Amino acid sequence: MSHFSKILVKFKDQSCLVEALQRFGFYPQIHDKPVNLFGYRGDKREQTAHIVVPRHQISHASNDLGFYWNGSEYECFISEYDKSFGLAKRDFGLGSQFLPKLQQEYINLYLPKLATQMGGEVVQTEIKGSVTTVRVSLPTQTIRR
């Protein structure tokens, strides 16, 4: 039986997280109240999540992938097996690079949304290896006294 690890990730926006998962070919289930995750044998686990990628979408030997909303950000529940094996796409498992790649996709969706909410826009995105630099133009404010 695979052990689930709880990993705190800085995912704060549900729609961006769901879309990032969809870019990997997953169709996550969204729940108002957390539901139990299931292991590769179909056994109910004690871990619960609000966003669930069912195990059958990951691979035939995978466990559910879950994201639990703790009130300020999502905690990721991923099994040791799924964290170790796979190619980070539907039907091929997750693998060791899945979470960094998911975070990258999330950032690419979240930063433009955040910049727009602040009245600005993304003017340049540059990717060098595993580092992404995003330049944002925000309106300036003049304070009169």
KESE-684336 format. One record per residue (C-alpha): residue number from 1; residue in one letter; x, y, z. Coordinates in steps of 0.25 Angstrom, whole numbers. Layout:
{tordo = NUM | lomi = A | px = X | py = Y | pz = Z};
...
This chain:
{tordo = 1 | lomi = M | px = 0 | py = 0 | pz = 0};
{tordo = 2 | lomi = S | px = 6 | py = 13 | pz = -4};
{tordo = 3 | lomi = H | px = 7 | py = 24 | pz = 6};
{tordo = 4 | lomi = F | px = 1 | py = 38 | pz = 3};
{tordo = 5 | lomi = S | px = 10 | py = 50 | pz = 6};
{tordo = 6 | lomi = K | px = 4 | py = 64 | pz = 9};
{tordo = 7 | lomi = I | px = 11 | py = 74 | pz = 1};
{tordo = 8 | lomi = L | px = 8 | py = 89 | pz = 4};
{tordo = 9 | lomi = V | px = 8 | py = 96 | pz = -10};
{tordo = 10 | lomi = K | px = 5 | py = 111 | pz = -12};
{tordo = 11 | lomi = F | px = -7 | py = 108 | pz = -20};
{tordo = 12 | lomi = K | px = -18 | py = 119 | pz = -16};
{tordo = 13 | lomi = D | px = -27 | py = 120 | pz = -28};
{tordo = 14 | lomi = Q | px = -36 | py = 108 | pz = -31};
{tordo = 15 | lomi = S | px = -39 | py = 111 | pz = -45};
{tordo = 16 | lomi = C | px = -24 | py = 113 | pz = -49};
{tordo = 17 | lomi = L | px = -21 | py = 100 | pz = -42};
{tordo = 18 | lomi = V | px = -32 | py = 92 | pz = -49};
{tordo = 19 | lomi = E | px = -28 | py = 98 | pz = -62};
{tordo = 20 | lomi = A | px = -13 | py = 94 | pz = -60};
{tordo = 21 | lomi = L | px = -17 | py = 80 | pz = -57};
{tordo = 22 | lomi = Q | px = -26 | py = 80 | pz = -70};
{tordo = 23 | lomi = R | px = -13 | py = 84 | pz = -78};
{tordo = 24 | lomi = F | px = -7 | py = 70 | pz = -73};
{tordo = 25 | lomi = G | px = -20 | py = 64 | pz = -79};
{tordo = 26 | lomi = F | px = -27 | py = 61 | pz = -66};
{tordo = 27 | lomi = Y | px = -41 | py = 64 | pz = -62};
{tordo = 28 | lomi = P | px = -41 | py = 67 | pz = -48};
{tordo = 29 | lomi = Q | px = -54 | py = 66 | pz = -39};
{tordo = 30 | lomi = I | px = -57 | py = 78 | pz = -31};
{tordo = 31 | lomi = H | px = -64 | py = 76 | pz = -18};
{tordo = 32 | lomi = D | px = -70 | py = 87 | pz = -8};
{tordo = 33 | lomi = K | px = -67 | py = 78 | pz = 4};
{tordo = 34 | lomi = P | px = -55 | py = 69 | pz = 4};
{tordo = 35 | lomi = V | px = -56 | py = 54 | pz = 0};
{tordo = 36 | lomi = N | px = -47 | py = 43 | pz = 3};
{tordo = 37 | lomi = L | px = -36 | py = 39 | pz = -6};
{tordo = 38 | lomi = F | px = -35 | py = 25 | pz = -11};
{tordo = 39 | lomi = G | px = -23 | py = 16 | pz = -13};
{tordo = 40 | lomi = Y | px = -19 | py = 8 | pz = -25};
{tordo = 41 | lomi = R | px = -27 | py = -4 | pz = -20};
{tordo = 42 | lomi = G | px = -39 | py = 4 | pz = -18};
{tordo = 43 | lomi = D | px = -37 | py = 5 | pz = -3};
{tordo = 44 | lomi = K | px = -43 | py = 17 | pz = 4};
{tordo = 45 | lomi = R | px = -32 | py = 25 | pz = 10};
{tordo = 46 | lomi = E | px = -32 | py = 35 | pz = 22};
{tordo = 47 | lomi = Q | px = -27 | py = 47 | pz = 14};
{tordo = 48 | lomi = T | px = -38 | py = 56 | pz = 8};
{tordo = 49 | lomi = A | px = -38 | py = 66 | pz = -3};
{tordo = 50 | lomi = H | px = -47 | py = 77 | pz = -10};
{tordo = 51 | lomi = I | px = -40 | py = 75 | pz = -23};
{tordo = 52 | lomi = V | px = -38 | py = 60 | pz = -28};
{tordo = 53 | lomi = V | px = -31 | py = 54 | pz = -40};
{tordo = 54 | lomi = P | px = -37 | py = 40 | pz = -40};
{tordo = 55 | lomi = R | px = -26 | py = 29 | pz = -40};
{tordo = 56 | lomi = H | px = -31 | py = 23 | pz = -53};
{tordo = 57 | lomi = Q | px = -27 | py = 36 | pz = -60};
{tordo = 58 | lomi = I | px = -13 | py = 35 | pz = -56};
{tordo = 59 | lomi = S | px = -9 | py = 21 | pz = -58};
{tordo = 60 | lomi = H | px = -14 | py = 7 | pz = -56};
{tordo = 61 | lomi = A | px = -5 | py = 6 | pz = -43};
{tordo = 62 | lomi = S | px = -7 | py = 20 | pz = -38};
{tordo = 63 | lomi = N | px = -14 | py = 25 | pz = -26};
{tordo = 64 | lomi = D | px = -24 | py = 38 | pz = -26};
{tordo = 65 | lomi = L | px = -17 | py = 51 | pz = -26};
{tordo = 66 | lomi = G | px = -23 | py = 61 | pz = -17};
{tordo = 67 | lomi = F | px = -23 | py = 76 | pz = -13};
{tordo = 68 | lomi = Y | px = -29 | py = 80 | pz = 0};
{tordo = 69 | lomi = W | px = -33 | py = 94 | pz = 3};
{tordo = 70 | lomi = N | px = -28 | py = 98 | pz = 17};
{tordo = 71 | lomi = G | px = -34 | py = 112 | pz = 17};
{tordo = 72 | lomi = S | px = -23 | py = 119 | pz = 10};
{tordo = 73 | lomi = E | px = -16 | py = 110 | pz = 0};
{tordo = 74 | lomi = Y | px = -17 | py = 96 | pz = -5};
{tordo = 75 | lomi = E | px = -9 | py = 84 | pz = 1};
{tordo = 76 | lomi = C | px = -6 | py = 74 | pz = -9};
{tordo = 77 | lomi = F | px = -7 | py = 59 | pz = -5};
{tordo = 78 | lomi = I | px = 1 | py = 50 | pz = -15};
{tordo = 79 | lomi = S | px = 5 | py = 36 | pz = -12};
{tordo = 80 | lomi = E | px = 20 | py = 32 | pz = -12};
{tordo = 81 | lomi = Y | px = 18 | py = 23 | pz = -24};
{tordo = 82 | lomi = D | px = 12 | py = 34 | pz = -32};
{tordo = 83 | lomi = K | px = 23 | py = 44 | pz = -28};
{tordo = 84 | lomi = S | px = 33 | py = 34 | pz = -33};
{tordo = 85 | lomi = F | px = 28 | py = 28 | pz = -45};
{tordo = 86 | lomi = G | px = 22 | py = 33 | pz = -58};
{tordo = 87 | lomi = L | px = 23 | py = 43 | pz = -69};
{tordo = 88 | lomi = A | px = 14 | py = 54 | pz = -64};
{tordo = 89 | lomi = K | px = 2 | py = 52 | pz = -74};
{tordo = 90 | lomi = R | px = -11 | py = 45 | pz = -74};
{tordo = 91 | lomi = D | px = -10 | py = 30 | pz = -74};
{tordo = 92 | lomi = F | px = 5 | py = 30 | pz = -72};
{tordo = 93 | lomi = G | px = 6 | py = 34 | pz = -57};
{tordo = 94 | lomi = L | px = 12 | py = 46 | pz = -50};
{tordo = 95 | lomi = G | px = 26 | py = 45 | pz = -47};
{tordo = 96 | lomi = S | px = 37 | py = 53 | pz = -40};
{tordo = 97 | lomi = Q | px = 35 | py = 65 | pz = -49};
{tordo = 98 | lomi = F | px = 20 | py = 66 | pz = -48};
{tordo = 99 | lomi = L | px = 19 | py = 76 | pz = -37};
{tordo = 100 | lomi = P | px = 29 | py = 86 | pz = -42};
{tordo = 101 | lomi = K | px = 23 | py = 85 | pz = -56};
{tordo = 102 | lomi = L | px = 9 | py = 87 | pz = -50};
{tordo = 103 | lomi = Q | px = 14 | py = 99 | pz = -42};
{tordo = 104 | lomi = Q | px = 19 | py = 105 | pz = -55};
{tordo = 105 | lomi = E | px = 6 | py = 103 | pz = -62};
{tordo = 106 | lomi = Y | px = -1 | py = 109 | pz = -50};
{tordo = 107 | lomi = I | px = 8 | py = 121 | pz = -49};
{tordo = 108 | lomi = N | px = 6 | py = 123 | pz = -64};
{tordo = 109 | lomi = L | px = -9 | py = 124 | pz = -62};
{tordo = 110 | lomi = Y | px = -9 | py = 131 | pz = -48};
{tordo = 111 | lomi = L | px = 1 | py = 143 | pz = -50};
{tordo = 112 | lomi = P | px = -7 | py = 149 | pz = -62};
{tordo = 113 | lomi = K | px = -20 | py = 148 | pz = -54};
{tordo = 114 | lomi = L | px = -14 | py = 154 | pz = -42};
{tordo = 115 | lomi = A | px = -7 | py = 165 | pz = -50};
{tordo = 116 | lomi = T | px = -21 | py = 168 | pz = -57};
{tordo = 117 | lomi = Q | px = -28 | py = 169 | pz = -43};
{tordo = 118 | lomi = M | px = -17 | py = 179 | pz = -39};
{tordo = 119 | lomi = G | px = -20 | py = 187 | pz = -51};
{tordo = 120 | lomi = G | px = -8 | py = 183 | pz = -59};
{tordo = 121 | lomi = E | px = -3 | py = 174 | pz = -69};
{tordo = 122 | lomi = V | px = 8 | py = 164 | pz = -72};
{tordo = 123 | lomi = V | px = 18 | py = 170 | pz = -82};
{tordo = 124 | lomi = Q | px = 28 | py = 159 | pz = -83};
{tordo = 125 | lomi = T | px = 30 | py = 144 | pz = -79};
{tordo = 126 | lomi = E | px = 44 | py = 138 | pz = -80};
{tordo = 127 | lomi = I | px = 47 | py = 124 | pz = -77};
{tordo = 128 | lomi = K | px = 61 | py = 119 | pz = -74};
{tordo = 129 | lomi = G | px = 62 | py = 104 | pz = -69};
{tordo = 130 | lomi = S | px = 53 | py = 103 | pz = -57};
{tordo = 131 | lomi = V | px = 53 | py = 118 | pz = -54};
{tordo = 132 | lomi = T | px = 42 | py = 127 | pz = -60};
{tordo = 133 | lomi = T | px = 43 | py = 142 | pz = -60};
{tordo = 134 | lomi = V | px = 30 | py = 150 | pz = -62};
{tordo = 135 | lomi = R | px = 30 | py = 165 | pz = -64};
{tordo = 136 | lomi = V | px = 17 | py = 172 | pz = -60};
{tordo = 137 | lomi = S | px = 13 | py = 186 | pz = -63};
{tordo = 138 | lomi = L | px = 5 | py = 192 | pz = -52};
{tordo = 139 | lomi = P | px = -2 | py = 206 | pz = -52};
{tordo = 140 | lomi = T | px = 5 | py = 216 | pz = -43};
{tordo = 141 | lomi = Q | px = -2 | py = 224 | pz = -33};
{tordo = 142 | lomi = T | px = 0 | py = 238 | pz = -29};
{tordo = 143 | lomi = I | px = -3 | py = 242 | pz = -15};
{tordo = 144 | lomi = R | px = -7 | py = 257 | pz = -13};
{tordo = 145 | lomi = R | px = -5 | py = 263 | pz = 1};
